[in-house]
Amino acid sequence: MTQRDTSTISRTQIDVREPAMFRVIYINDEHTSMEFVVGSLVDHFAYTEEAAAKIALDIHNAGAAVVAVLPYEIAEQKGIEITMSARANGYPLQIKLEPDSV
């Protein structure tokens, strides 16, 4: 009996896609201080004090504002961290995540 060469070729297709991006949105309320909002923008998103103050004013005037567009996992983690910090400081600040449709 002769031995046959039986080799198997395996091909793996890897579908690599850019992660879905999500908008991190701060919702205005009457109790969260502007100082807390500015501080959270500086601490969590590395904004300058001036840029953070402008965004905080936009949140106040418009009722909400997109503060960052990030991959879902990062956006979710930042939202959780900021919400926990707000609650620890007695603020009802709400963070909303929305898919970025761009």
N, C-alpha and C positions, 0 to 999 in steps of 0.2 A: 504494500500500500504506500502510495506517495502522500506526502503531507502537503496540503494546500496552504498557501499564504492567505490567511484571512485577517486582514487588518480593517479596522473600523476608523473612519474619519468622523470626528465629531466637530460640529460647528456650533458655536454659541453666539447668538446675536444679542448684543447688549444695546438696549434702547436708552441712549443717554439724552436727556432733555434738560433744559434749563429749569430750575425749580420755579414753581408758580409764585408770583409776586403778590403781596398783599399790602394794602394801605393800612397804616396805623393812624387811627382817627381819635383825637381828643374831643370829648363832648363837654360843652360848657355847662356849668351849674352855678348856683348862687352862693355856694359855700366854700369851694376849693379856692384857696388864695392864689393870686397871681404869682406870688413868690414861690409857692410850691410847684406850680406849673412850669415856671421858668427854670427852677432848679432841676426838675425831672427831665426837662429837655436838654439841659446842659449835661447832667449826669448820665443819662441813658442814651442820648443820641449825639453827644459831643458837639452840640451847637455852642456858639459863642453866647455870652450874656446878651449882647445886642440882638442877635438873630433870634434867640429864644424869647426875648421880650416882645419882638415884633410878632412872632407866631402866637404867643399868649394873647396879645391884643386881637389878632385875627380870630382866634378861638372865641374870645369874649364877644366881639362884634358880630361874627357870623353864626355863632351858636355851635360851631364845630370846625375843625380843620385837620387836614392830612398833615401829619408831622414827619412821616417817613414811608417809604415803600421798600419792603424787605421780603426775603423768602419767608414762607409761612411759618416755619419752625422758629425762626429768629423773631419775627413779628409777634408770634404768640408768647414767646418767652418774655420779651420786653413788656408786652401788655400785662402779663401776670406780675412781673416784678414791680411795675409802676402802680398797679392796682393794690398790691400788698403794701407798698410804701404809703400810698394815699390812705388806706384804711388804718395803718399803724399811726398815722398822723391825724386821724379823725376826719378825713375828707372823703366825700362820696364820688370823686372823679371817676368817670367811666371812659373806658377805652374800647373802641370798636375796631374790628378787622373786616376789611372788604377786599375781595379779589381785585387786583389791578387789571383792568380790561384793555390796557394799551397794547 
